[in-house]
Amino acid sequence: MVTWHGCAAALVTVVATVALTGTPAAADNGTVGVRETVCAQDLFVRTTPNGAWMGTLYQGQTFLVEGPRSGGYVYGFAYGHINRRGWVQDGWFC
């Protein structure tokens, strides 16, 4: 039998773990006109929001946010080895 006290302790553990590991909601959203640094381990660059993959940005690489947001994605220029414009999921910047 599980007691209320046991459930409360488990919930506190889960909340503390999430707070320590971070989530996309904890990262900043991209700001138009700013060259943002990727905080995610990797971030797919796509041809359209949720479209075909065309490359991967890795933690520490940069993305210039240039324009519109659509369905949780933001448009801009991926620097580094990709070196082209595309869409990335927003909320994974430092």
RAPE-V97895 format. One record per pair of residues at least 24 apart in sequence whose ideal C-beta (glycine too) atoms are under 8 Angstrom apart, sorted by sequence separation. I is the first residue (numbers start at 0). J is the second residue. D is the distance in Angstrom with one decimal. If there is no record, write none. Layout:
# RAPE-V97895
i=I j=J d=D
i=I j=J d=D
This chain:
# RAPE-V97895
i=36 j=60 d=7.5
i=37 j=61 d=7.0
i=48 j=72 d=3.8
i=36 j=61 d=5.6
i=37 j=62 d=6.4
i=56 j=81 d=6.6
i=62 j=87 d=5.9
i=35 j=61 d=6.5
i=54 j=80 d=7.3
i=55 j=81 d=7.7
i=34 j=61 d=5.1
i=35 j=62 d=5.4
i=45 j=72 d=7.3
i=54 j=81 d=3.8
i=34 j=62 d=7.2
i=35 j=63 d=7.6
i=53 j=81 d=7.3
i=34 j=63 d=4.6
i=35 j=64 d=5.9
i=54 j=83 d=7.6
i=33 j=63 d=7.5
i=34 j=64 d=7.9
i=53 j=83 d=7.2
i=62 j=92 d=7.4
i=33 j=64 d=5.8
i=54 j=85 d=7.4
i=56 j=87 d=6.9
i=32 j=64 d=6.9
i=53 j=85 d=5.7
i=29 j=62 d=7.2
i=31 j=64 d=5.2
i=32 j=65 d=7.6
i=44 j=77 d=4.7
i=30 j=64 d=6.0
i=31 j=65 d=6.8
i=29 j=64 d=3.8
i=31 j=66 d=6.7
i=50 j=86 d=6.9
i=44 j=81 d=5.5
i=48 j=86 d=5.2
i=44 j=83 d=7.7
i=46 j=85 d=6.2
i=47 j=86 d=6.1
i=45 j=85 d=5.8
i=46 j=86 d=7.2
i=44 j=85 d=4.2
i=45 j=86 d=4.7
i=44 j=86 d=7.1
i=45 j=87 d=7.2
i=44 j=87 d=5.7
i=29 j=73 d=4.7
i=34 j=78 d=7.5
i=43 j=87 d=7.0
i=28 j=73 d=7.9
i=42 j=87 d=5.3
i=43 j=88 d=7.3
i=29 j=75 d=7.2
i=42 j=88 d=6.7
i=42 j=91 d=5.3
i=39 j=91 d=4.0
i=38 j=91 d=5.9
i=37 j=91 d=6.2
i=38 j=92 d=6.0
i=37 j=92 d=6.5
i=38 j=93 d=4.3
i=36 j=92 d=6.3
i=37 j=93 d=7.6
i=35 j=92 d=3.9
i=36 j=93 d=4.6
i=29 j=87 d=8.0
i=35 j=93 d=7.3
i=29 j=89 d=5.4
i=28 j=89 d=5.4
i=29 j=90 d=8.0
i=28 j=90 d=5.6
i=27 j=90 d=7.7
i=29 j=92 d=5.4
i=26 j=90 d=5.4
i=28 j=92 d=7.2
i=23 j=88 d=7.7
i=26 j=91 d=5.5
i=27 j=92 d=5.2
i=24 j=90 d=6.8
i=26 j=92 d=5.8
i=27 j=93 d=6.8
i=23 j=90 d=4.3
i=26 j=93 d=6.8
i=23 j=91 d=5.9
